[in-house]
Amino acid sequence: MTVMNEVGRMKSSGPRCNPLEGRVQWAPLKSIWYTSHATLGLIGLTMGYSWSAIAVGGVLTAVTLCCGHTVGLHRLLIHRSFRAPLWLERFLVWLGTLVGMGGPFSMIYLHDIRDWSQRHARCHRFYIHQQSIVKDWCYNLHCRLRLDHPPVLEIEPAVREDRFYRFLQRTWMAQQLVVAVPLFLIGGWSWVLAGVSGRVALSLTGHWLIGYFAHNRGKRDWHLEGHSVQGYNLPRLGVLTMGECWHNNHHAYPESARLGHGRQADPGWWFIRALAALGLATDIRSPENLPERPERVGLLGS
């Protein structure tokens, strides 16, 4: 099985290492976590959220997804597409943890094993989103894939040995209490249900749904030869998705801090530019200063 582009943290475990052979299993903790927050969020919805609860939930969703998940976890910790002071990096990663997908080490693994698999000519259907939407929802929000011959994840020592990240990895679920307690004291249960459970359920569902469509339909300016799945851009969803909708761009330039090209709306990139203006983001990588990839082919009009 030919690997067109390795993922640095994923190391081969031997000659039989591959992303194709494996079995999908129900993940009890993952499933119960998602179902519990979705249920509590719906209970709050049936009770009728106050406008203040809706506003609090909306603001927290935008901040944790954009500043936390999209910038802190995805573009900074995982791809190292720019540099930031350690205190700021830790704060952004903490915000990303509040999205409710997992701790920092779990997020690195989930992202890198998917990228590693997709960069092979063939990989398990779990990682390519090319099945019915109901089955894909079940796979991504309630199950996990256990590969028969998986690679070995080697997280860089500076991250792996960081005491704060180790703490977040152990306590990522409990971190919701940091938000829930002040919300309860200020706005009661309505604020908690909207600002914690409703937010977590909406974030996890939205993250999966955008990933599903961004691997199945949309527009492409780039083709990655030898990859088992291609990313697609979803025009007009830039602001709503914090820039993550430009997935074809991201497949083509994974180490870029800018996902939206040209005039494509990318709030995550706007936030990074604001940090740069304050001297808090440096060594910013973009398509203009990234090396060529031999498997990247521009399509007509790109």
C-alpha positions as CSV (number, residue, x, y, z in Angstrom):
1,M,0.0,0.0,0.0
2,T,1.6,3.2,-1.1
3,V,1.7,6.2,1.2
4,M,1.7,9.4,-0.8
5,N,2.3,11.8,2.2
6,E,3.1,10.6,5.7
7,V,1.8,12.3,8.8
8,G,4.8,13.1,11.0
9,R,3.5,11.8,14.3
10,M,2.2,8.5,12.9
11,K,5.0,5.9,12.7
12,S,4.7,2.5,11.1
13,S,4.3,-0.4,13.5
14,G,5.6,-2.9,10.9
15,P,5.1,-4.2,7.4
16,R,1.5,-5.1,8.0
17,C,0.6,-1.6,9.2
18,N,-2.4,-0.3,7.2
19,P,-5.5,1.8,7.5
20,L,-7.8,-0.6,5.8
21,E,-8.2,-3.7,8.0
22,G,-10.2,-3.1,11.1
23,R,-13.6,-3.2,12.8
24,V,-16.0,-0.6,14.0
25,Q,-17.0,-0.8,17.6
26,W,-19.5,1.0,19.8
27,A,-17.6,3.4,22.1
28,P,-19.7,3.6,25.3
29,L,-18.1,6.6,26.9
30,K,-18.1,8.6,23.7
31,S,-21.7,7.7,22.9
32,I,-23.1,8.3,26.4
33,W,-21.3,11.7,26.6
34,Y,-22.8,12.9,23.3
35,T,-26.3,11.4,24.0
36,S,-26.4,12.9,27.5
37,H,-25.6,16.5,26.3
38,A,-27.9,16.2,23.3
39,T,-30.7,15.0,25.6
40,L,-30.1,17.8,28.2
41,G,-29.9,20.4,25.4
42,L,-33.2,19.2,24.0
43,I,-34.8,19.3,27.4
44,G,-33.7,22.9,27.7
45,L,-35.1,23.6,24.3
46,T,-38.5,22.1,25.2
47,M,-38.6,24.2,28.3
48,G,-37.9,27.3,26.3
49,Y,-34.5,29.0,26.5
50,S,-34.5,32.6,27.5
51,W,-33.0,35.1,25.0
52,S,-30.1,35.6,27.4
53,A,-29.4,31.8,27.5
54,I,-29.5,31.7,23.7
55,A,-27.1,34.6,23.6
56,V,-24.7,33.0,26.1
57,G,-24.8,29.7,24.3
58,G,-24.2,31.4,21.0
59,V,-21.2,33.4,22.2
60,L,-19.6,30.4,24.0
61,T,-20.1,28.3,20.9
62,A,-18.4,30.8,18.6
63,V,-15.5,31.4,21.0
64,T,-14.8,27.8,21.8
65,L,-15.1,26.6,18.2
66,C,-13.2,29.5,16.5
67,C,-10.6,30.5,19.0
68,G,-10.4,27.1,20.7
69,H,-11.0,24.2,18.3
70,T,-10.2,25.8,14.9
71,V,-7.3,28.0,15.9
72,G,-6.0,26.5,19.2
73,L,-6.3,22.8,18.6
74,H,-6.4,22.5,14.8
75,R,-4.2,25.2,13.3
76,L,-1.8,25.6,16.3
77,L,-1.4,22.4,18.3
78,I,-2.0,19.9,15.6
79,H,-0.6,21.6,12.4
80,R,1.8,24.1,14.0
81,S,0.8,26.6,11.3
82,F,2.0,29.5,13.5
83,R,3.7,30.1,16.8
84,A,2.3,31.8,19.9
85,P,3.5,32.3,23.5
86,L,3.1,29.2,25.6
87,W,0.5,30.8,27.9
88,L,-1.6,31.8,24.9
89,E,-1.3,28.4,23.3
90,R,-2.4,26.7,26.5
91,F,-5.4,29.0,26.8
92,L,-6.5,28.4,23.2
93,V,-6.1,24.7,23.6
94,W,-8.1,24.8,26.8
95,L,-10.9,26.6,24.9
96,G,-10.7,23.9,22.3
97,T,-11.1,21.3,25.0
98,L,-14.3,22.9,26.1
99,V,-15.9,22.0,22.7
100,G,-16.2,18.6,24.2
101,M,-14.5,16.3,21.7
102,G,-11.7,15.2,23.9
103,G,-8.4,16.1,25.6
104,P,-5.4,17.5,23.6
105,F,-3.7,14.1,23.1
106,S,-7.0,12.5,22.0
107,M,-7.6,15.3,19.5
108,I,-4.1,14.9,18.1
109,Y,-4.6,11.2,17.7
110,L,-8.1,11.5,16.2
111,H,-7.0,14.1,13.7
112,D,-3.7,12.4,12.7
113,I,-5.0,8.9,12.3
114,R,-7.7,10.2,10.0
115,D,-5.2,12.2,8.0
116,W,-2.8,9.3,7.8
117,S,-5.5,7.0,6.6
118,Q,-6.9,9.4,4.0
119,R,-3.4,9.8,2.5
120,H,-3.3,6.2,1.5
121,A,-4.7,4.9,-1.8
122,R,-7.3,2.9,0.2
123,C,-8.5,3.2,3.8
124,H,-11.4,2.0,5.9
125,R,-14.8,3.5,5.2
126,F,-14.9,4.8,8.8
127,Y,-12.4,7.5,7.7
128,I,-13.8,8.7,4.4
129,H,-17.4,9.6,5.2
130,Q,-18.7,7.9,2.0
131,Q,-21.7,6.1,3.3
132,S,-25.2,7.0,4.3
133,I,-25.5,10.1,6.5
134,V,-27.2,8.1,9.3
135,K,-24.5,5.5,9.3
136,D,-21.8,8.1,9.2
137,W,-23.4,9.9,12.2
138,C,-23.5,6.7,14.1
139,Y,-19.9,5.9,13.3
140,N,-18.5,9.4,14.2
141,L,-20.5,10.2,17.3
142,H,-21.1,6.8,18.8
143,C,-18.3,4.5,17.6
144,R,-14.6,4.1,17.1
145,L,-12.5,2.1,14.6
146,R,-10.1,-0.5,15.9
147,L,-7.5,-1.1,13.2
148,D,-5.9,-4.6,13.2
149,H,-2.5,-3.1,12.4
150,P,-2.5,0.5,13.4
151,P,0.5,2.9,13.3
152,V,2.1,4.2,16.5
153,L,1.4,7.8,17.6
154,E,4.5,9.7,18.7
155,I,3.6,13.1,20.1
156,E,6.5,15.5,20.3
157,P,8.0,15.6,23.8
158,A,7.3,19.3,24.4
159,V,3.6,18.6,24.1
160,R,3.6,15.0,25.5
161,E,5.4,16.1,28.7
162,D,3.6,19.4,29.2
163,R,2.0,19.2,32.6
164,F,-1.0,21.4,31.7
165,Y,-1.8,19.3,28.6
166,R,-1.5,16.1,30.6
167,F,-3.9,17.6,33.2
168,L,-6.4,18.6,30.4
169,Q,-6.2,15.1,28.9
170,R,-7.2,13.5,32.3
171,T,-9.9,16.0,33.1
172,W,-11.3,17.2,29.7
173,M,-14.9,16.2,30.7
174,A,-14.7,17.9,34.1
175,Q,-13.5,21.1,32.4
176,Q,-17.2,21.8,31.6
177,L,-17.6,22.6,35.3
178,V,-15.4,25.6,34.9
179,V,-18.1,27.1,32.6
180,A,-21.2,25.5,34.2
181,V,-20.7,26.8,37.7
182,P,-20.5,30.5,36.9
183,L,-23.3,30.1,34.3
184,F,-25.5,28.6,37.0
185,L,-24.7,31.3,39.5
186,I,-25.5,34.0,37.0
187,G,-28.4,32.6,35.0
188,G,-29.6,29.4,36.5
189,W,-30.2,26.1,34.8
190,S,-31.3,27.7,31.6
191,W,-27.9,29.2,31.1
192,V,-26.2,25.9,32.0
193,L,-28.3,23.8,29.6
194,A,-27.8,26.3,26.7
195,G,-24.1,27.2,27.5
196,V,-22.9,23.7,28.2
197,S,-25.0,20.8,27.1
198,G,-26.7,22.6,24.1
199,R,-23.4,24.0,23.1
200,V,-21.5,20.7,23.3
201,A,-24.2,18.8,21.4
202,L,-24.4,21.5,18.7
203,S,-20.7,21.7,18.3
204,L,-20.2,17.9,18.0
205,T,-23.0,17.5,15.6
206,G,-22.0,20.5,13.5
207,H,-18.4,19.4,13.4
208,W,-19.4,16.0,12.1
209,L,-21.9,17.3,9.6
210,I,-19.5,19.8,8.0
211,G,-16.9,17.0,7.8
212,Y,-19.5,14.7,6.1
213,F,-20.4,17.2,3.4
214,A,-16.8,18.5,3.0
215,H,-15.8,15.0,2.0
216,N,-18.7,14.3,-0.4
217,R,-19.8,17.4,-2.3
218,G,-18.9,21.0,-3.1
219,K,-16.1,22.6,-5.1
220,R,-12.5,21.6,-5.7
221,D,-9.5,23.6,-6.9
222,W,-7.1,20.9,-6.0
223,H,-6.7,17.1,-6.5
224,L,-4.4,15.0,-4.3
225,E,-3.2,12.0,-6.4
226,G,-3.1,8.7,-4.6
227,H,-5.3,9.8,-1.7
228,S,-8.4,7.7,-0.8
229,V,-10.6,10.7,-0.3
230,Q,-10.7,14.3,-1.5
231,G,-11.8,17.4,0.4
232,Y,-14.4,19.8,-0.9
233,N,-14.9,23.5,-0.4
234,L,-18.4,24.5,0.8
235,P,-19.0,28.1,-0.4
236,R,-21.0,30.6,1.7
237,L,-20.4,28.6,4.9
238,G,-17.1,30.3,5.8
239,V,-18.4,32.4,8.7
240,L,-20.7,29.7,10.1
241,T,-17.9,27.1,10.1
242,M,-15.1,29.4,11.3
243,G,-13.4,28.8,8.0
244,E,-13.3,25.0,8.3
245,C,-15.6,24.6,5.3
246,W,-12.6,25.3,2.9
247,H,-11.7,21.7,3.2
248,N,-10.3,21.2,-0.3
249,N,-7.9,24.0,0.5
250,H,-7.0,22.4,3.8
251,H,-6.3,19.0,2.1
252,A,-4.1,20.8,-0.4
253,Y,-2.2,22.9,2.2
254,P,-2.7,21.2,5.6
255,E,0.1,23.2,7.3
256,S,-1.4,26.6,6.3
257,A,-2.9,28.9,9.0
258,R,-5.2,30.3,6.3
259,L,-7.9,27.9,5.1
260,G,-9.9,30.4,3.1
261,H,-8.0,31.6,0.0
262,G,-8.5,35.0,-1.7
263,R,-11.9,36.5,-0.5
264,Q,-13.1,33.3,1.0
265,A,-14.4,34.1,4.6
266,D,-12.2,32.5,7.2
267,P,-12.8,33.8,10.8
268,G,-10.1,31.6,12.2
269,W,-7.6,33.4,9.9
270,W,-9.0,36.8,10.9
271,F,-8.3,35.9,14.5
272,I,-4.8,34.8,13.8
273,R,-4.2,38.0,11.9
274,A,-5.5,39.9,14.9
275,L,-3.1,38.0,17.2
276,A,-0.2,38.8,14.8
277,A,-1.1,42.5,14.9
278,L,-0.7,42.3,18.7
279,G,2.6,40.5,18.4
280,L,1.1,37.2,19.7
281,A,1.3,35.1,16.5
282,T,4.6,34.7,14.6
283,D,6.0,32.4,11.9
284,I,2.7,32.2,10.2
285,R,2.5,29.6,7.4
286,S,0.3,30.1,4.4
287,P,0.2,28.7,0.8
288,E,2.7,31.3,-0.4
289,N,5.5,30.1,1.9
290,L,4.8,26.3,2.0
291,P,6.8,23.8,0.0
292,E,5.4,22.1,-3.1
293,R,3.7,18.7,-2.7
294,P,4.3,16.4,-5.6
295,E,0.8,14.8,-5.3
296,R,-1.0,18.2,-5.3
297,V,-2.5,19.0,-8.7
298,G,-4.3,22.2,-9.5
299,L,-7.6,21.8,-11.3
300,L,-8.8,24.0,-14.1
301,G,-9.4,27.5,-12.8
302,S,-7.5,27.1,-9.6
